[in-house]
Amino acid sequence: MDVLVVGAGQAGLSAAYHLGRRGFVPYRADADGGFVVLDAAPAPGGAWAHRAPSLRMATVHGFHDLPDAELPPVDPQAPAREVVPGYFAAYEARHALPVVRPVTARTVRAESDRPGSRLLVETDRGTWSTRALINATGTWTRPFLPHYPGHFGGRQLHYAEYRGPEEFAGRRVLVVGGGASAIQVLSEVAAVGETVWVTRSEPVFHEGPFTPEYGRAVVAKVEERVRQGLPVRSVVSVTGLGPSVAYRRAEELGALHRRPMFDRLTEHGVAWGDQELAVDAIVWATGFRPEVGHLAPLGLRSPGGGIALTGTRATADPRVHLVGYGPSASTIGANRAGRAAVNDLVRLLGDPAEQPAPAVDPATAPVPVQAPVPVRTPAAALVPAAVPAAV
């Protein structure tokens, strides 16, 4: 391949759209060159397909349309885990994006030490060779669970495992975390049971509208850390908590009385010094970490512990771009990052519109080892009633 994209969430689909728009040819098993998107999931949707059924479109913490495809009006009470995957499926079909699934990227390494050598992407379905890589693997597959001393004998789960408030009816639930995910859980569980909210530091509440100027200032803070090669902070962690639907509901239910972080876990709950609080369950809404372990052989990590980026490009290797990472870990940021990465790769690889098309010889053309065939599910079969197949 010329460019290989890993991941078919918002960032990966945006990058794929711009690759096609700039003239890169979609993947064909009988030809070299062009671009392909490898996705580990069995169906479209990215992380959205795994969100709790209780997360409705009305309570989604911001969503931005993919390039050249506006999300049509939907029922605010429709589950986000149905609406957004349907929208992604229709988008893949509309733009004929070459998404191959399910394929899990295991490692990425350089073919040789020579400048400009190719990258080898080893997957569970064979090895692919590419001139450049756009990594769009997101964070959902790496939920972060902090360690605290002690042992709790009740139910514990990370937000990634949360499926709604039903199982907590009539129970006391401790919610850990100061972000939008914690607010969602509080707004739902407090309606059926008792909640206790704890955070490591004082929650940051943003008063007033989220203006474009404020948004740029927030992204700049995250971008500076990434430029320095420090571990990334989420964009949401910097924006603060705003007046969302979930926030107002939690406030009305009296669930926003925050307590400081506990010292230790106990058999029946948590404790602050000599004061113990019994709870039935703990929901850790403590965020996620970037899924970039497969890039380890490339040695991209800086002494600061993160991957230093110049724009979306890995500072240590111009062949590698990370989108949906750090400052672009939002739906609007992912769109912009996809376009920026492709523009940068055109400068690196050359404009495909100005290059002769490679000759195709089906008898001799190299193909990826055990290359899977792209899934071609009719878009209408994957789009819920709330999202027209014409999206």
Secondary structure, DSSP 8 states (H G I E B T S, - for coil): --EEEE--SHHHHHHHHHHHHTT--B--TTS-SSEEEE-SSSSS-GGGGGS-TT-BGGG-S----BTTB------TTSBHHHHHHHHHHHHHHHTT--EE-S--EEEEEES-SSTT--EEEEETTEEEEESEEEE---STTSB-----SB---SEEEEGGG---SGGGTTSEEEEE-SSHHHHHHHHHHTTTSEEEEEESS---B--S---HHHHHHHHHHHHHHHHTT-----HHHHH-B---HHHHHHHHTT---EEE--SEE-SSEEEETTEEEE-SEEEE---B----GGGGGG--B-TTSSB-EETTEETT-TTEEE-SSGGG-SHHHHHHHHHHHHHHHHHHH--GGGS------TTT----TT--------HHHHS-TTS-TT-
